[in-house]
Amino acid sequence: MAKGGMGDLGGLMKQAQKMQSDLKKVQDDLKDRIVEGKAGGDAVVAYANGNQELIQLKIDPDVVDTDDIEELEDLVVAAVRAAMDEARQMYEEETGRITGGLNMPF
């Protein structure tokens, strides 16, 4: 019986290694997939990759008002939040296909 248990453990280890390898491939792919978050129409646009890294921020010069910096700051925060939410959702969907929704520490 113990021998069968060891065989099961070996199979489990192989599955875990394959899952880790597949997850690495997905993470590499997600690095190149870009999502965007917008605020104020297209006034501020934030771009993030699928690994949840902010990679670019565009600000329409027409929204830059030195007398109202607070509004611009709010737009930037909203756009970045939207982009990061999109990136997080894409990451969870793609990695969830491999892990079956389990939170794996790979």
C-alpha positions as CSV (number, residue, x, y, z in Angstrom):
1,M,0.0,0.0,0.0
2,A,2.8,2.4,0.8
3,K,4.4,1.7,-2.6
4,G,1.1,2.7,-4.3
5,G,1.1,5.9,-2.3
6,M,4.6,6.8,-3.5
7,G,3.5,6.3,-7.1
8,D,0.6,8.6,-6.5
9,L,3.0,11.2,-5.0
10,G,5.3,10.9,-8.1
11,G,2.3,11.5,-10.4
12,L,1.2,14.4,-8.3
13,M,4.7,15.9,-8.5
14,K,4.7,15.5,-12.3
15,Q,1.3,17.2,-12.5
16,A,2.5,20.1,-10.3
17,Q,5.6,20.5,-12.4
18,K,3.6,20.6,-15.6
19,M,1.2,23.1,-14.1
20,Q,4.1,25.3,-13.0
21,S,5.6,25.1,-16.6
22,D,2.2,25.9,-18.2
23,L,1.7,28.8,-15.8
24,K,5.1,30.2,-16.7
25,K,4.2,30.1,-20.4
26,V,0.9,31.9,-19.7
27,Q,2.7,34.6,-17.6
28,D,5.2,35.1,-20.5
29,D,2.3,35.5,-22.9
30,L,0.4,37.9,-20.6
31,K,3.4,40.1,-20.5
32,D,2.8,41.0,-24.2
33,R,-1.0,41.4,-23.9
34,I,-2.1,45.0,-23.3
35,V,-5.3,46.3,-21.7
36,E,-6.3,49.9,-21.2
37,G,-8.3,51.9,-18.7
38,K,-9.8,55.2,-19.6
39,A,-11.1,58.2,-17.5
40,G,-12.7,61.4,-18.6
41,G,-13.6,59.9,-22.0
42,D,-10.2,59.5,-23.6
43,A,-8.7,62.3,-21.6
44,V,-6.5,59.9,-19.6
45,V,-5.6,56.5,-20.8
46,A,-3.5,54.0,-18.8
47,Y,-2.1,50.8,-20.4
48,A,-1.1,47.7,-18.4
49,N,0.1,44.3,-19.4
50,G,-1.5,41.0,-18.4
51,N,1.1,40.7,-15.6
52,Q,-0.5,43.7,-14.0
53,E,2.3,46.1,-14.7
54,L,1.5,49.7,-15.7
55,I,3.4,50.3,-18.9
56,Q,2.2,53.6,-20.3
57,L,0.0,56.6,-19.4
58,K,-1.3,59.1,-21.9
59,I,-2.8,62.5,-20.9
60,D,-4.7,64.7,-23.4
61,P,-3.0,68.1,-23.1
62,D,-6.5,69.7,-23.1
63,V,-7.2,68.3,-19.6
64,V,-4.1,69.8,-18.1
65,D,-5.3,72.8,-16.1
66,T,-2.7,74.1,-13.6
67,D,-5.6,75.7,-11.6
68,D,-7.3,72.3,-11.2
69,I,-4.5,69.7,-10.7
70,E,-6.9,67.7,-8.4
71,E,-9.2,66.8,-11.3
72,L,-6.3,65.5,-13.4
73,E,-5.0,63.5,-10.5
74,D,-8.4,61.9,-10.0
75,L,-8.6,61.1,-13.7
76,V,-5.1,59.5,-13.6
77,V,-6.0,57.4,-10.6
78,A,-9.3,56.3,-12.2
79,A,-7.6,55.3,-15.5
80,V,-4.9,53.4,-13.7
81,R,-7.4,51.6,-11.6
82,A,-9.5,50.6,-14.6
83,A,-6.4,49.3,-16.5
84,M,-5.2,47.3,-13.5
85,D,-8.7,45.8,-12.9
86,E,-8.7,44.7,-16.6
87,A,-5.2,43.3,-16.3
88,R,-6.1,41.4,-13.0
89,Q,-9.2,40.0,-14.6
90,M,-7.3,38.8,-17.7
91,Y,-4.5,37.3,-15.4
92,E,-7.1,35.4,-13.3
93,E,-8.9,34.1,-16.3
94,E,-5.8,32.8,-18.0
95,T,-4.1,31.4,-15.0
96,G,-7.4,29.9,-13.7
97,R,-7.5,27.7,-16.8
98,I,-4.4,26.0,-15.6
99,T,-4.8,26.0,-11.9
100,G,-8.6,25.3,-11.9
101,G,-9.1,28.5,-9.9
102,L,-6.7,27.5,-7.1
103,N,-4.4,30.2,-5.9
104,M,-1.1,28.6,-6.6
105,P,2.1,30.2,-5.3
106,F,4.2,29.8,-8.5
